[in-house]
Amino acid sequence: MSITYLNIKSKGITKTITEFSKQENQSNREFRKFIKEQVVEHRKEGVDVFKSPWPGDDRKKE
């Protein structure tokens, strides 16, 4: 199962804002489009996120 994280970087520390998993019936193209839309929406709200295949520093120890 594919997981994509939306992270922010603040004071040298990467923090995970949210994570998304690809659904069983969702194509790769649909999943990438959904992630892109989420990035745009977060940026419209003033949160400068970036997508990443890895969790932020705050989540790596979980």
CHARMM-style PDB file with segment names, atoms N, HN, CA, C and O in Angstrom:
ATOM      1  N   MET     1       0.846  -1.179   0.000  1.00  0.00      PROA
ATOM      2  CA  MET     1       0.000   0.000   0.000  1.00  0.00      PROA
ATOM      3  C   MET     1       0.887   1.237   0.000  1.00  0.00      PROA
ATOM      4  O   MET     1       1.839   1.323   0.776  1.00  0.00      PROA
ATOM      5  N   SER     2       0.585   2.164  -0.844  1.00  0.00      PROA
ATOM      6  HN  SER     2      -0.188   2.094  -1.474  1.00  0.00      PROA
ATOM      7  CA  SER     2       1.374   3.378  -0.995  1.00  0.00      PROA
ATOM      8  C   SER     2       0.919   4.439   0.012  1.00  0.00      PROA
ATOM      9  O   SER     2      -0.275   4.708   0.151  1.00  0.00      PROA
ATOM     10  N   ILE     3       1.886   5.035   0.709  1.00  0.00      PROA
ATOM     11  HN  ILE     3       2.856   4.816   0.596  1.00  0.00      PROA
ATOM     12  CA  ILE     3       1.589   6.107   1.656  1.00  0.00      PROA
ATOM     13  C   ILE     3       2.391   7.334   1.243  1.00  0.00      PROA
ATOM     14  O   ILE     3       3.584   7.236   0.954  1.00  0.00      PROA
ATOM     15  N   THR     4       1.740   8.475   1.217  1.00  0.00      PROA
ATOM     16  HN  THR     4       0.772   8.555   1.452  1.00  0.00      PROA
ATOM     17  CA  THR     4       2.392   9.747   0.949  1.00  0.00      PROA
ATOM     18  C   THR     4       2.140  10.665   2.125  1.00  0.00      PROA
ATOM     19  O   THR     4       1.017  10.762   2.619  1.00  0.00      PROA
ATOM     20  N   TYR     5       3.187  11.340   2.572  1.00  0.00      PROA
ATOM     21  HN  TYR     5       4.100  11.261   2.171  1.00  0.00      PROA
ATOM     22  CA  TYR     5       3.106  12.247   3.716  1.00  0.00      PROA
ATOM     23  C   TYR     5       3.159  13.686   3.222  1.00  0.00      PROA
ATOM     24  O   TYR     5       3.887  13.999   2.280  1.00  0.00      PROA
ATOM     25  N   LEU     6       2.391  14.553   3.857  1.00  0.00      PROA
ATOM     26  HN  LEU     6       1.800  14.298   4.622  1.00  0.00      PROA
ATOM     27  CA  LEU     6       2.514  15.988   3.628  1.00  0.00      PROA
ATOM     28  C   LEU     6       3.245  16.545   4.832  1.00  0.00      PROA
ATOM     29  O   LEU     6       2.755  16.482   5.960  1.00  0.00      PROA
ATOM     30  N   ASN     7       4.429  17.092   4.577  1.00  0.00      PROA
ATOM     31  HN  ASN     7       4.827  17.142   3.661  1.00  0.00      PROA
ATOM     32  CA  ASN     7       5.301  17.583   5.638  1.00  0.00      PROA
ATOM     33  C   ASN     7       5.546  19.079   5.501  1.00  0.00      PROA
ATOM     34  O   ASN     7       5.357  19.665   4.435  1.00  0.00      PROA
ATOM     35  N   ILE     8       5.972  19.678   6.606  1.00  0.00      PROA
ATOM     36  HN  ILE     8       6.126  19.201   7.471  1.00  0.00      PROA
ATOM     37  CA  ILE     8       6.466  21.052   6.609  1.00  0.00      PROA
ATOM     38  C   ILE     8       7.838  21.043   7.263  1.00  0.00      PROA
ATOM     39  O   ILE     8       8.165  20.136   8.029  1.00  0.00      PROA
ATOM     40  N   LYS     9       8.631  22.050   6.959  1.00  0.00      PROA
ATOM     41  HN  LYS     9       8.366  22.787   6.337  1.00  0.00      PROA
ATOM     42  CA  LYS     9       9.937  22.166   7.584  1.00  0.00      PROA
ATOM     43  C   LYS     9       9.936  23.457   8.385  1.00  0.00      PROA
ATOM     44  O   LYS     9       9.656  24.530   7.851  1.00  0.00      PROA
ATOM     45  N   SER    10      10.251  23.347   9.673  1.00  0.00      PROA
ATOM     46  HN  SER    10      10.478  22.475  10.107  1.00  0.00      PROA
ATOM     47  CA  SER    10      10.242  24.496  10.556  1.00  0.00      PROA
ATOM     48  C   SER    10      11.440  24.413  11.484  1.00  0.00      PROA
ATOM     49  O   SER    10      11.601  23.435  12.214  1.00  0.00      PROA
ATOM     50  N   LYS    11      12.271  25.427  11.455  1.00  0.00      PROA
ATOM     51  HN  LYS    11      12.140  26.221  10.861  1.00  0.00      PROA
ATOM     52  CA  LYS    11      13.456  25.490  12.311  1.00  0.00      PROA
ATOM     53  C   LYS    11      14.331  24.254  12.165  1.00  0.00      PROA
ATOM     54  O   LYS    11      14.878  23.750  13.146  1.00  0.00      PROA
ATOM     55  N   GLY    12      14.459  23.766  10.925  1.00  0.00      PROA
ATOM     56  HN  GLY    12      14.014  24.176  10.128  1.00  0.00      PROA
ATOM     57  CA  GLY    12      15.307  22.625  10.651  1.00  0.00      PROA
ATOM     58  C   GLY    12      14.715  21.278  10.990  1.00  0.00      PROA
ATOM     59  O   GLY    12      15.385  20.255  10.845  1.00  0.00      PROA
ATOM     60  N   ILE    13      13.478  21.255  11.436  1.00  0.00      PROA
ATOM     61  HN  ILE    13      12.934  22.086  11.554  1.00  0.00      PROA
ATOM     62  CA  ILE    13      12.824  20.002  11.793  1.00  0.00      PROA
ATOM     63  C   ILE    13      11.657  19.773  10.837  1.00  0.00      PROA
ATOM     64  O   ILE    13      10.834  20.661  10.616  1.00  0.00      PROA
ATOM     65  N   THR    14      11.603  18.582  10.281  1.00  0.00      PROA
ATOM     66  HN  THR    14      12.272  17.861  10.460  1.00  0.00      PROA
ATOM     67  CA  THR    14      10.510  18.215   9.388  1.00  0.00      PROA
ATOM     68  C   THR    14       9.380  17.621  10.204  1.00  0.00      PROA
ATOM     69  O   THR    14       9.590  16.694  10.986  1.00  0.00      PROA
ATOM     70  N   LYS    15       8.181  18.158  10.023  1.00  0.00      PROA
ATOM     71  HN  LYS    15       8.011  18.911   9.388  1.00  0.00      PROA
ATOM     72  CA  LYS    15       7.010  17.671  10.754  1.00  0.00      PROA
ATOM     73  C   LYS    15       5.958  17.197   9.764  1.00  0.00      PROA
ATOM     74  O   LYS    15       5.747  17.816   8.722  1.00  0.00      PROA
ATOM     75  N   THR    16       5.306  16.102  10.097  1.00  0.00      PROA
ATOM     76  HN  THR    16       5.478  15.599  10.944  1.00  0.00      PROA
ATOM     77  CA  THR    16       4.248  15.562   9.263  1.00  0.00      PROA
ATOM     78  C   THR    16       2.926  16.236   9.621  1.00  0.00      PROA
ATOM     79  O   THR    16       2.529  16.273  10.786  1.00  0.00      PROA
ATOM     80  N   ILE    17       2.257  16.765   8.607  1.00  0.00      PROA
ATOM     81  HN  ILE    17       2.579  16.735   7.661  1.00  0.00      PROA
ATOM     82  CA  ILE    17       0.948  17.391   8.791  1.00  0.00      PROA
ATOM     83  C   ILE    17      -0.141  16.330   8.671  1.00  0.00      PROA
ATOM     84  O   ILE    17      -1.043  16.249   9.506  1.00  0.00      PROA
ATOM     85  N   THR    18      -0.042  15.516   7.616  1.00  0.00      PROA
ATOM     86  HN  THR    18       0.690  15.581   6.938  1.00  0.00      PROA
ATOM     87  CA  THR    18      -1.027  14.456   7.381  1.00  0.00      PROA
ATOM     88  C   THR    18      -0.414  13.389   6.493  1.00  0.00      PROA
ATOM     89  O   THR    18       0.631  13.599   5.878  1.00  0.00      PROA
ATOM     90  N   GLU    19      -1.070  12.257   6.436  1.00  0.00      PROA
ATOM     91  HN  GLU    19      -1.919  12.087   6.936  1.00  0.00      PROA
ATOM     92  CA  GLU    19      -0.625  11.186   5.548  1.00  0.00      PROA
ATOM     93  C   GLU    19      -1.818  10.624   4.802  1.00  0.00      PROA
ATOM     94  O   GLU    19      -2.940  10.613   5.308  1.00  0.00      PROA
ATOM     95  N   PHE    20      -1.555  10.156   3.587  1.00  0.00      PROA
ATOM     96  HN  PHE    20      -0.643  10.165   3.176  1.00  0.00      PROA
ATOM     97  CA  PHE    20      -2.604   9.595   2.747  1.00  0.00      PROA
ATOM     98  C   PHE    20      -2.156   8.242   2.233  1.00  0.00      PROA
ATOM     99  O   PHE    20      -1.000   8.069   1.847  1.00  0.00      PROA
ATOM    100  N   SER    21      -3.063   7.291   2.226  1.00  0.00      PROA
ATOM    101  HN  SER    21      -4.002   7.431   2.540  1.00  0.00      PROA
ATOM    102  CA  SER    21      -2.807   5.958   1.690  1.00  0.00      PROA
ATOM    103  C   SER    21      -3.624   5.771   0.426  1.00  0.00      PROA
ATOM    104  O   SER    21      -4.773   6.203   0.337  1.00  0.00      PROA
ATOM    105  N   LYS    22      -3.014   5.124  -0.539  1.00  0.00      PROA
ATOM    106  HN  LYS    22      -2.081   4.773  -0.467  1.00  0.00      PROA
ATOM    107  CA  LYS    22      -3.715   4.821  -1.779  1.00  0.00      PROA
ATOM    108  C   LYS    22      -4.777   3.762  -1.490  1.00  0.00      PROA
ATOM    109  O   LYS    22      -4.500   2.748  -0.849  1.00  0.00      PROA
ATOM    110  N   GLN    23      -5.982   4.008  -1.967  1.00  0.00      PROA
ATOM    111  HN  GLN    23      -6.207   4.831  -2.488  1.00  0.00      PROA
ATOM    112  CA  GLN    23      -7.090   3.073  -1.776  1.00  0.00      PROA
ATOM    113  C   GLN    23      -6.980   1.914  -2.772  1.00  0.00      PROA
ATOM    114  O   GLN    23      -6.343   2.049  -3.817  1.00  0.00      PROA
ATOM    115  N   GLU    24      -7.587   0.804  -2.452  1.00  0.00      PROA
ATOM    116  HN  GLU    24      -8.104   0.695  -1.603  1.00  0.00      PROA
ATOM    117  CA  GLU    24      -7.510  -0.388  -3.300  1.00  0.00      PROA
ATOM    118  C   GLU    24      -8.002  -0.151  -4.725  1.00  0.00      PROA
ATOM    119  O   GLU    24      -7.385  -0.621  -5.681  1.00  0.00      PROA
ATOM    120  N   ASN    25      -9.087   0.562  -4.870  1.00  0.00      PROA
ATOM    121  HN  ASN    25      -9.588   0.944  -4.093  1.00  0.00      PROA
ATOM    122  CA  ASN    25      -9.670   0.775  -6.198  1.00  0.00      PROA
ATOM    123  C   ASN    25      -9.191   2.066  -6.865  1.00  0.00      PROA
ATOM    124  O   ASN    25      -9.757   2.478  -7.878  1.00  0.00      PROA
ATOM    125  N   GLN    26      -8.184   2.692  -6.328  1.00  0.00      PROA
ATOM    126  HN  GLN    26      -7.725   2.357  -5.505  1.00  0.00      PROA
ATOM    127  CA  GLN    26      -7.698   3.971  -6.836  1.00  0.00      PROA
ATOM    128  C   GLN    26      -6.457   3.729  -7.708  1.00  0.00      PROA
ATOM    129  O   GLN    26      -5.529   3.030  -7.302  1.00  0.00      PROA
ATOM    130  N   SER    27      -6.458   4.314  -8.905  1.00  0.00      PROA
ATOM    131  HN  SER    27      -7.213   4.882  -9.234  1.00  0.00      PROA
ATOM    132  CA  SER    27      -5.298   4.157  -9.777  1.00  0.00      PROA
ATOM    133  C   SER    27      -4.167   5.069  -9.300  1.00  0.00      PROA
ATOM    134  O   SER    27      -4.389   6.005  -8.532  1.00  0.00      PROA
ATOM    135  N   ASN    28      -2.966   4.781  -9.763  1.00  0.00      PROA
ATOM    136  HN  ASN    28      -2.786   4.020 -10.386  1.00  0.00      PROA
ATOM    137  CA  ASN    28      -1.817   5.623  -9.409  1.00  0.00      PROA
ATOM    138  C   ASN    28      -2.042   7.059  -9.867  1.00  0.00      PROA
ATOM    139  O   ASN    28      -1.705   8.004  -9.153  1.00  0.00      PROA
ATOM    140  N   ARG    29      -2.604   7.218 -11.041  1.00  0.00      PROA
ATOM    141  HN  ARG    29      -2.878   6.450 -11.620  1.00  0.00      PROA
ATOM    142  CA  ARG    29      -2.867   8.552 -11.584  1.00  0.00      PROA
ATOM    143  C   ARG    29      -3.854   9.320 -10.700  1.00  0.00      PROA
ATOM    144  O   ARG    29      -3.651  10.497 -10.405  1.00  0.00      PROA
ATOM    145  N   GLU    30      -4.919   8.639 -10.284  1.00  0.00      PROA
ATOM    146  HN  GLU    30      -5.083   7.682 -10.524  1.00  0.00      PROA
ATOM    147  CA  GLU    30      -5.914   9.272  -9.411  1.00  0.00      PROA
ATOM    148  C   GLU    30      -5.300   9.657  -8.066  1.00  0.00      PROA
ATOM    149  O   GLU    30      -5.594  10.722  -7.526  1.00  0.00      PROA
ATOM    150  N   PHE    31      -4.454   8.792  -7.535  1.00  0.00      PROA
ATOM    151  HN  PHE    31      -4.215   7.927  -7.974  1.00  0.00      PROA
ATOM    152  CA  PHE    31      -3.814   9.064  -6.249  1.00  0.00      PROA
ATOM    153  C   PHE    31      -2.880  10.267  -6.354  1.00  0.00      PROA
ATOM    154  O   PHE    31      -2.896  11.138  -5.484  1.00  0.00      PROA
ATOM    155  N   ARG    32      -2.073  10.323  -7.401  1.00  0.00      PROA
ATOM    156  HN  ARG    32      -2.060   9.615  -8.108  1.00  0.00      PROA
ATOM    157  CA  ARG    32      -1.170  11.468  -7.590  1.00  0.00      PROA
ATOM    158  C   ARG    32      -1.961  12.770  -7.749  1.00  0.00      PROA
ATOM    159  O   ARG    32      -1.567  13.804  -7.211  1.00  0.00      PROA
ATOM    160  N   LYS    33      -3.066  12.722  -8.479  1.00  0.00      PROA
ATOM    161  HN  LYS    33      -3.387  11.881  -8.916  1.00  0.00      PROA
ATOM    162  CA  LYS    33      -3.912  13.909  -8.666  1.00  0.00      PROA
ATOM    163  C   LYS    33      -4.487  14.360  -7.327  1.00  0.00      PROA
ATOM    164  O   LYS    33      -4.506  15.552  -7.022  1.00  0.00      PROA
ATOM    165  N   PHE    34      -4.958  13.399  -6.527  1.00  0.00      PROA
ATOM    166  HN  PHE    34      -4.944  12.430  -6.774  1.00  0.00      PROA
ATOM    167  CA  PHE    34      -5.508  13.713  -5.210  1.00  0.00      PROA
ATOM    168  C   PHE    34      -4.452  14.382  -4.321  1.00  0.00      PROA
ATOM    169  O   PHE    34      -4.738  15.382  -3.662  1.00  0.00      PROA
ATOM    170  N   ILE    35      -3.235  13.832  -4.303  1.00  0.00      PROA
ATOM    171  HN  ILE    35      -3.002  13.020  -4.839  1.00  0.00      PROA
ATOM    172  CA  ILE    35      -2.158  14.406  -3.490  1.00  0.00      PROA
ATOM    173  C   ILE    35      -1.845  15.821  -3.953  1.00  0.00      PROA
ATOM    174  O   ILE    35      -1.668  16.719  -3.130  1.00  0.00      PROA
ATOM    175  N   LYS    36      -1.776  16.022  -5.251  1.00  0.00      PROA
ATOM    176  HN  LYS    36      -1.920  15.292  -5.919  1.00  0.00      PROA
ATOM    177  CA  LYS    36      -1.495  17.363  -5.791  1.00  0.00      PROA
ATOM    178  C   LYS    36      -2.570  18.357  -5.349  1.00  0.00      PROA
ATOM    179  O   LYS    36      -2.257  19.488  -4.976  1.00  0.00      PROA
ATOM    180  N   GLU    37      -3.829  17.938  -5.391  1.00  0.00      PROA
ATOM    181  HN  GLU    37      -4.084  17.020  -5.694  1.00  0.00      PROA
ATOM    182  CA  GLU    37      -4.934  18.801  -4.949  1.00  0.00      PROA
ATOM    183  C   GLU    37      -4.797  19.136  -3.465  1.00  0.00      PROA
ATOM    184  O   GLU    37      -5.058  20.268  -3.059  1.00  0.00      PROA
ATOM    185  N   GLN    38      -4.392  18.166  -2.661  1.00  0.00      PROA
ATOM    186  HN  GLN    38      -4.179  17.246  -2.991  1.00  0.00      PROA
ATOM    187  CA  GLN    38      -4.217  18.400  -1.227  1.00  0.00      PROA
ATOM    188  C   GLN    38      -3.093  19.404  -0.959  1.00  0.00      PROA
ATOM    189  O   GLN    38      -3.220  20.264  -0.088  1.00  0.00      PROA
ATOM    190  N   VAL    39      -2.007  19.292  -1.702  1.00  0.00      PROA
ATOM    191  HN  VAL    39      -1.904  18.593  -2.409  1.00  0.00      PROA
ATOM    192  CA  VAL    39      -0.895  20.240  -1.553  1.00  0.00      PROA
ATOM    193  C   VAL    39      -1.377  21.647  -1.894  1.00  0.00      PROA
ATOM    194  O   VAL    39      -1.086  22.595  -1.163  1.00  0.00      PROA
ATOM    195  N   VAL    40      -2.107  21.791  -2.991  1.00  0.00      PROA
ATOM    196  HN  VAL    40      -2.343  21.022  -3.584  1.00  0.00      PROA
ATOM    197  CA  VAL    40      -2.621  23.104  -3.412  1.00  0.00      PROA
ATOM    198  C   VAL    40      -3.548  23.680  -2.346  1.00  0.00      PROA
ATOM    199  O   VAL    40      -3.453  24.862  -2.014  1.00  0.00      PROA
ATOM    200  N   GLU    41      -4.443  22.854  -1.808  1.00  0.00      PROA
ATOM    201  HN  GLU    41      -4.520  21.894  -2.077  1.00  0.00      PROA
ATOM    202  CA  GLU    41      -5.390  23.317  -0.785  1.00  0.00      PROA
ATOM    203  C   GLU    41      -4.659  23.778   0.484  1.00  0.00      PROA
ATOM    204  O   GLU    41      -4.992  24.821   1.046  1.00  0.00      PROA
ATOM    205  N   HSD    42      -3.677  23.012   0.927  1.00  0.00      PROA
ATOM    206  HN  HSD    42      -3.407  22.164   0.469  1.00  0.00      PROA
ATOM    207  CA  HSD    42      -2.921  23.401   2.118  1.00  0.00      PROA
ATOM    208  C   HSD    42      -2.175  24.714   1.883  1.00  0.00      PROA
ATOM    209  O   HSD    42      -2.116  25.564   2.772  1.00  0.00      PROA
ATOM    210  N   ARG    43      -1.612  24.878   0.704  1.00  0.00      PROA
ATOM    211  HN  ARG    43      -1.659  24.188  -0.018  1.00  0.00      PROA
ATOM    212  CA  ARG    43      -0.870  26.110   0.401  1.00  0.00      PROA
ATOM    213  C   ARG    43      -1.799  27.308   0.313  1.00  0.00      PROA
ATOM    214  O   ARG    43      -1.410  28.418   0.679  1.00  0.00      PROA
ATOM    215  N   LYS    44      -3.032  27.102  -0.169  1.00  0.00      PROA
ATOM    216  HN  LYS    44      -3.348  26.201  -0.466  1.00  0.00      PROA
ATOM    217  CA  LYS    44      -4.022  28.193  -0.197  1.00  0.00      PROA
ATOM    218  C   LYS    44      -4.332  28.661   1.220  1.00  0.00      PROA
ATOM    219  O   LYS    44      -4.610  29.838   1.450  1.00  0.00      PROA
ATOM    220  N   GLU    45      -4.281  27.716   2.173  1.00  0.00      PROA
ATOM    221  HN  GLU    45      -4.055  26.760   1.986  1.00  0.00      PROA
ATOM    222  CA  GLU    45      -4.552  28.038   3.573  1.00  0.00      PROA
ATOM    223  C   GLU    45      -3.329  28.604   4.284  1.00  0.00      PROA
ATOM    224  O   GLU    45      -3.382  28.912   5.474  1.00  0.00      PROA
ATOM    225  N   GLY    46      -2.217  28.739   3.543  1.00  0.00      PROA
ATOM    226  HN  GLY    46      -2.174  28.489   2.576  1.00  0.00      PROA
ATOM    227  CA  GLY    46      -1.021  29.339   4.118  1.00  0.00      PROA
ATOM    228  C   GLY    46      -0.050  28.363   4.763  1.00  0.00      PROA
ATOM    229  O   GLY    46       0.880  28.779   5.454  1.00  0.00      PROA
ATOM    230  N   VAL    47      -0.259  27.059   4.543  1.00  0.00      PROA
ATOM    231  HN  VAL    47      -1.015  26.721   3.982  1.00  0.00      PROA
ATOM    232  CA  VAL    47       0.632  26.043   5.101  1.00  0.00      PROA
ATOM    233  C   VAL    47       1.517  25.534   3.964  1.00  0.00      PROA
ATOM    234  O   VAL    47       1.031  24.877   3.043  1.00  0.00      PROA
ATOM    235  N   ASP    48       2.810  25.835   4.026  1.00  0.00      PROA
ATOM    236  HN  ASP    48       3.205  26.369   4.774  1.00  0.00      PROA
ATOM    237  CA  ASP    48       3.733  25.483   2.952  1.00  0.00      PROA
ATOM    238  C   ASP    48       4.181  24.029   3.098  1.00  0.00      PROA
ATOM    239  O   ASP    48       5.239  23.750   3.660  1.00  0.00      PROA
ATOM    240  N   VAL    49       3.365  23.110   2.586  1.00  0.00      PROA
ATOM    241  HN  VAL    49       2.505  23.337   2.129  1.00  0.00      PROA
ATOM    242  CA  VAL    49       3.647  21.684   2.704  1.00  0.00      PROA
ATOM    243  C   VAL    49       4.386  21.185   1.467  1.00  0.00      PROA
ATOM    244  O   VAL    49       4.366  21.815   0.409  1.00  0.00      PROA
ATOM    245  N   PHE    50       5.033  20.046   1.627  1.00  0.00      PROA
ATOM    246  HN  PHE    50       5.050  19.534   2.485  1.00  0.00      PROA
ATOM    247  CA  PHE    50       5.606  19.335   0.497  1.00  0.00      PROA
ATOM    248  C   PHE    50       5.310  17.859   0.685  1.00  0.00      PROA
ATOM    249  O   PHE    50       5.192  17.377   1.812  1.00  0.00      PROA
ATOM    250  N   LYS    51       5.190  17.143  -0.428  1.00  0.00      PROA
ATOM    251  HN  LYS    51       5.286  17.534  -1.343  1.00  0.00      PROA
ATOM    252  CA  LYS    51       4.893  15.717  -0.332  1.00  0.00      PROA
ATOM    253  C   LYS    51       6.190  14.944  -0.189  1.00  0.00      PROA
ATOM    254  O   LYS    51       7.232  15.339  -0.712  1.00  0.00      PROA
ATOM    255  N   SER    52       6.104  13.832   0.530  1.00  0.00      PROA
ATOM    256  HN  SER    52       5.257  13.511   0.954  1.00  0.00      PROA
ATOM    257  CA  SER    52       7.278  13.023   0.791  1.00  0.00      PROA
ATOM    258  C   SER    52       6.878  11.566   0.984  1.00  0.00      PROA
ATOM    259  O   SER    52       5.794  11.285   1.495  1.00  0.00      PROA
ATOM    260  N   PRO    53       7.743  10.635   0.582  1.00  0.00      PROA
ATOM    261  CA  PRO    53       7.457   9.229   0.848  1.00  0.00      PROA
ATOM    262  C   PRO    53       7.822   8.834   2.281  1.00  0.00      PROA
ATOM    263  O   PRO    53       7.539   7.713   2.702  1.00  0.00      PROA
ATOM    264  N   TRP    54       8.450   9.746   3.033  1.00  0.00      PROA
ATOM    265  HN  TRP    54       8.681  10.657   2.690  1.00  0.00      PROA
ATOM    266  CA  TRP    54       8.874   9.470   4.407  1.00  0.00      PROA
ATOM    267  C   TRP    54       8.171  10.382   5.402  1.00  0.00      PROA
ATOM    268  O   TRP    54       7.850  11.526   5.080  1.00  0.00      PROA
ATOM    269  N   PRO    55       7.931   9.880   6.608  1.00  0.00      PROA
ATOM    270  CA  PRO    55       7.324  10.732   7.643  1.00  0.00      PROA
ATOM    271  C   PRO    55       8.334  11.756   8.121  1.00  0.00      PROA
ATOM    272  O   PRO    55       9.537  11.613   7.905  1.00  0.00      PROA
ATOM    273  N   GLY    56       7.827  12.787   8.772  1.00  0.00      PROA
ATOM    274  HN  GLY    56       6.850  12.903   8.947  1.00  0.00      PROA
ATOM    275  CA  GLY    56       8.687  13.819   9.334  1.00  0.00      PROA
ATOM    276  C   GLY    56       9.465  13.321  10.524  1.00  0.00      PROA
ATOM    277  O   GLY    56       9.216  12.224  11.023  1.00  0.00      PROA
ATOM    278  N   ASP    57      10.416  14.131  10.986  1.00  0.00      PROA
ATOM    279  HN  ASP    57      10.618  15.023  10.581  1.00  0.00      PROA
ATOM    280  CA  ASP    57      11.257  13.777  12.128  1.00  0.00      PROA
ATOM    281  C   ASP    57      10.424  13.464  13.365  1.00  0.00      PROA
ATOM    282  O   ASP    57      10.809  12.626  14.180  1.00  0.00      PROA
ATOM    283  N   ASP    58       9.280  14.137  13.508  1.00  0.00      PROA
ATOM    284  HN  ASP    58       8.966  14.818  12.846  1.00  0.00      PROA
ATOM    285  CA  ASP    58       8.433  13.938  14.675  1.00  0.00      PROA
ATOM    286  C   ASP    58       7.717  12.587  14.672  1.00  0.00      PROA
ATOM    287  O   ASP    58       7.186  12.179  15.704  1.00  0.00      PROA
ATOM    288  N   ARG    59       7.690  11.887  13.541  1.00  0.00      PROA
ATOM    289  HN  ARG    59       8.122  12.219  12.702  1.00  0.00      PROA
ATOM    290  CA  ARG    59       6.954  10.622  13.439  1.00  0.00      PROA
ATOM    291  C   ARG    59       7.855   9.412  13.234  1.00  0.00      PROA
ATOM    292  O   ARG    59       7.371   8.281  13.274  1.00  0.00      PROA
ATOM    293  N   LYS    60       9.136   9.613  13.018  1.00  0.00      PROA
ATOM    294  HN  LYS    60       9.530  10.532  12.986  1.00  0.00      PROA
ATOM    295  CA  LYS    60      10.038   8.506  12.691  1.00  0.00      PROA
ATOM    296  C   LYS    60      10.210   7.525  13.841  1.00  0.00      PROA
ATOM    297  O   LYS    60      10.516   6.355  13.613  1.00  0.00      PROA
ATOM    298  N   LYS    61      10.021   7.981  15.061  1.00  0.00      PROA
ATOM    299  HN  LYS    61       9.772   8.932  15.246  1.00  0.00      PROA
ATOM    300  CA  LYS    61      10.234   7.131  16.213  1.00  0.00      PROA
ATOM    301  C   LYS    61       9.027   6.273  16.562  1.00  0.00      PROA
ATOM    302  O   LYS    61       9.119   5.398  17.423  1.00  0.00      PROA
ATOM    303  N   GLU    62       7.894   6.513  15.902  1.00  0.00      PROA
ATOM    304  HN  GLU    62       7.820   7.224  15.202  1.00  0.00      PROA
ATOM    305  CA  GLU    62       6.670   5.753  16.194  1.00  0.00      PROA
ATOM    306  C   GLU    62       6.740   4.356  15.646  1.00  0.00      PROA
ATOM    307  OT1 GLU    62       5.795   3.583  15.802  1.00  0.00      PROA
TER     308      GLU     62
END
